[in-house]
Amino acid sequence: MTIKVGEKIHVMTRRLFDGDQLRHFAGVVEATSQAVVRARGYAFAYDQSENEFVRRQEERIRLFSTTDAGFIINILPPETEVATLHYQLDAQGRRVVTDGKTVSCDVSEFGAKR
């Protein structure tokens, strides 16, 4: 298995159609199998009216298939503080997810915002 228990992950759900909701998840891996990862963390949904990702306050447990092309799974540095992850625009106008300390991961679909 390439994803290990205890690792911190950021998962983006691929959009199948132009109007699909943008959904992300960040958490800590609790268990793995050949094709499934179980993680505890926080869900994020894109709020079009505010033009930003909003974190759901309650912690959730999610299952992700490692064989499903519908998920993009990023491994975060071990020191990432998952509970403080949030989204912001960087100096180049790219949307990044960051904890403000150790991680800044570009999640822009089409490059810099114009």
C-alpha positions in Angstrom: 0.0 0.0 0.0 1.4 3.4 -0.9 -0.7 5.3 1.7 0.1 4.5 5.3 -1.8 4.7 8.6 -1.0 8.1 10.2 -0.3 9.9 7.0 -2.1 13.2 6.4 -3.9 13.5 3.1 -5.7 16.1 1.0 -8.3 14.6 -1.4 -9.9 16.4 -4.3 -13.0 14.9 -6.0 -12.7 15.3 -9.7 -15.6 17.1 -11.4 -17.3 15.1 -14.1 -19.4 18.0 -15.5 -18.9 21.7 -15.5 -21.6 22.4 -12.9 -20.5 19.8 -10.4 -19.8 20.8 -6.8 -16.1 21.2 -6.0 -15.4 19.0 -2.9 -12.2 18.4 -1.0 -11.3 16.6 2.2 -8.3 16.8 4.5 -7.5 14.3 7.2 -5.4 11.6 8.9 -5.4 8.1 7.6 -6.9 5.6 10.1 -6.8 2.4 8.1 -5.9 1.1 4.6 -6.5 -1.9 2.5 -5.6 -2.9 -1.0 -8.0 -0.3 -2.6 -9.5 1.8 0.2 -8.3 4.4 2.6 -10.3 5.4 5.7 -9.5 8.9 7.0 -10.8 11.2 9.8 -10.8 14.9 9.1 -12.7 17.8 7.5 -14.8 18.2 4.4 -14.6 21.4 2.3 -17.2 22.6 -0.3 -16.9 25.4 -2.7 -19.3 28.3 -2.1 -19.8 30.0 -5.4 -21.5 33.0 -3.8 -18.4 33.7 -1.7 -15.9 32.4 -4.3 -14.1 30.3 -1.7 -13.9 26.9 -0.1 -15.8 26.5 3.2 -14.8 23.9 5.8 -17.5 21.9 7.6 -17.0 22.4 11.3 -17.7 18.8 12.4 -15.0 16.1 11.9 -16.0 13.3 9.5 -14.8 9.9 8.6 -14.5 9.2 4.9 -13.6 6.3 2.7 -11.7 6.8 -0.5 -10.9 4.3 -3.2 -7.2 4.4 -4.3 -8.2 2.8 -7.6 -10.9 5.3 -8.5 -9.7 8.0 -11.0 -12.4 10.3 -9.4 -10.1 11.2 -6.5 -6.8 13.1 -6.5 -5.0 12.2 -3.3 -2.1 14.4 -2.1 0.1 13.3 0.8 0.7 16.2 3.2 3.9 16.7 5.3 3.7 14.9 8.7 3.9 18.2 10.5 0.7 19.6 8.8 -1.9 20.8 11.2 -5.1 19.4 9.5 -7.5 21.2 11.9 -6.1 24.6 10.7 -6.1 24.0 7.0 -7.8 26.7 4.9 -7.8 28.1 1.4 -6.4 31.3 0.2 -4.9 32.9 -2.9 -1.1 33.1 -3.1 0.9 36.0 -4.5 0.5 34.6 -8.0 -3.3 34.4 -7.7 -3.4 30.6 -7.4 -5.7 28.9 -4.9 -3.8 27.0 -2.3 -4.7 25.0 0.8 -2.4 25.8 3.7 -2.1 25.4 7.4 -0.3 28.8 7.5 2.9 27.1 8.7 4.2 23.9 7.0 2.1 23.3 3.9 0.9 25.2 0.8 -0.5 23.0 -1.9 -1.8 24.5 -5.2 -5.4 23.3 -5.9 -6.1 25.7 -8.8 -7.7 23.9 -11.8 -6.6 26.3 -14.5 -3.6 28.2 -13.1 -3.7 31.8 -11.8 -6.9 33.6 -11.3 -7.4 36.4 -13.9 
